Amino acid sequence: MNTLLEHDCEESAVEYTSTPEKPYHYVGSGLKNIYLVGIKYWVCSVCKQQAAEIPSLNPLLASVARLLVEKSSPLIGEQVRFLRKRIAKQSKEFAAMIGVTPERYSAMEASDVALAEGRDKLVRIIYRVLSRDPKLMNALTNEHRLEQ
């Protein structure tokens, strides 16, 4: 029997709890820089696959989206993809919303280059409106904050 091909990950799993010194790298969001502390996760000792128990995943992802929309630096492709997926839009549909071809949009999502200022603002406004996140919607009603 080839143990790498034929094994039960649950039986071979070792449980860990993430700490500030060794946080859990959460790649399921599609963002490279999400690290979580205080969660249980398991690593298969045979194939090294990981699984995690992430409580309150939707509120966590909503908070990440809020941080992205409110951050001062420009968005990059993976962040735009994350926001698009949070509002459940197909890439072709989102491309039309921000005024680019589907091909250009695909290249934009794959890029680590910052979005142009106008397109960046448009993506953030579209997310604020379509997410229906009350915390983000409140900023749209405050004209001073919208100008910032």
C-alpha positions in Angstrom: 0.0 0.0 0.0 1.3 3.5 -0.9 0.6 5.5 2.2 0.8 8.8 0.5 -1.9 7.9 -2.0 -4.1 5.7 0.3 -4.5 7.1 3.8 -7.1 8.6 6.0 -6.2 12.3 6.7 -8.5 12.3 9.8 -6.6 9.4 11.3 -3.2 10.9 10.5 -4.1 14.5 11.6 -2.2 16.3 14.3 -4.1 19.1 16.0 -2.6 22.6 16.7 -3.9 25.9 17.9 -2.5 29.0 16.2 -0.6 31.5 18.2 0.8 35.0 17.6 4.2 33.3 17.2 2.8 30.7 14.8 -0.4 32.0 13.2 -2.5 29.9 10.8 -2.1 31.1 7.2 -5.7 31.2 5.9 -5.5 30.8 2.1 -9.2 30.0 1.6 -10.0 33.7 1.3 -7.9 34.1 -1.9 -5.7 36.7 -0.1 -2.1 35.9 0.6 -1.8 37.9 3.8 -4.5 36.5 6.1 -3.1 35.0 9.2 -5.4 33.9 12.1 -4.6 33.4 15.8 -6.4 31.3 18.3 -8.0 28.8 16.0 -7.7 25.0 15.9 -6.3 23.5 12.8 -5.1 20.0 11.8 -2.2 18.9 9.6 -2.1 15.4 8.1 1.2 13.9 9.1 1.3 11.9 5.8 0.3 14.3 3.1 0.6 17.6 5.0 -2.9 18.7 4.0 -4.5 21.2 6.4 -8.0 21.8 7.7 -9.1 24.5 10.1 -12.0 25.3 12.4 -12.7 28.9 11.8 -15.6 30.2 13.9 -17.8 33.0 12.5 -16.2 32.8 9.0 -18.8 35.2 7.3 -18.3 38.0 9.9 -14.5 37.5 9.5 -14.7 37.8 5.7 -17.0 40.9 6.0 -14.4 42.5 8.3 -11.6 41.8 5.9 -13.7 43.3 3.1 -14.4 46.4 5.2 -10.7 46.8 5.9 -9.9 46.5 2.2 -12.5 49.1 1.3 -11.4 51.5 4.0 -7.6 51.2 3.6 -5.7 54.2 2.3 -3.4 52.3 -0.2 -4.7 51.3 -3.6 -6.2 47.9 -4.2 -4.4 45.2 -6.1 -5.9 42.4 -8.2 -6.3 39.7 -5.5 -8.1 42.3 -3.3 -10.5 43.2 -6.2 -11.2 39.5 -6.8 -12.0 39.1 -3.1 -14.4 42.0 -3.1 -16.1 40.9 -6.3 -16.6 37.4 -4.9 -18.0 38.8 -1.7 -20.8 40.5 -3.7 -21.3 37.3 -5.8 -20.6 38.9 -9.2 -19.2 37.0 -12.1 -15.9 38.5 -13.5 -17.6 39.4 -16.8 -20.4 41.2 -15.1 -18.0 43.0 -12.7 -15.8 44.0 -15.7 -18.8 45.7 -17.3 -19.6 47.5 -14.0 -16.1 49.0 -13.9 -15.9 49.7 -17.6 -13.3 47.3 -18.8 -13.3 44.3 -21.1 -13.4 40.8 -19.5 -9.9 40.2 -20.8 -8.6 43.4 -19.2 -10.4 42.6 -16.0 -8.9 39.1 -15.9 -5.4 40.6 -16.2 -6.3 43.2 -13.5 -7.2 40.4 -11.0 -4.0 38.5 -11.8 -1.8 41.5 -11.3 0.0 42.8 -8.2 0.0 46.3 -9.7 -2.1 48.9 -7.9 -5.3 50.0 -9.6 -5.5 53.5 -11.1 -7.1 55.9 -8.6 -10.4 56.3 -10.5 -10.9 52.6 -11.0 -9.9 51.9 -7.4 -12.5 54.3 -6.1 -15.2 52.8 -8.4 -14.5 49.3 -7.1 -14.8 50.5 -3.5 -18.0 52.4 -4.1 -19.6 49.4 -6.0 -18.6 47.2 -3.1 -20.0 49.6 -0.5 -23.4 49.7 -2.3 -23.8 46.1 -3.3 -22.5 44.5 -0.1 -25.2 46.2 1.9 -22.8 46.3 4.8 -24.3 48.9 7.1 -21.0 50.0 8.4 -19.8 50.8 4.9 -23.2 52.3 3.8 -23.0 54.8 6.6 -19.9 56.3 5.0 -21.9 57.0 1.8 -24.4 59.1 3.7 -21.7 61.2 5.3 -20.6 63.6 2.5 -17.4 64.6 4.2 -16.2 61.1 4.6 -17.1 60.3 1.0 -15.0 63.2 -0.2 -12.0 61.8 1.7 
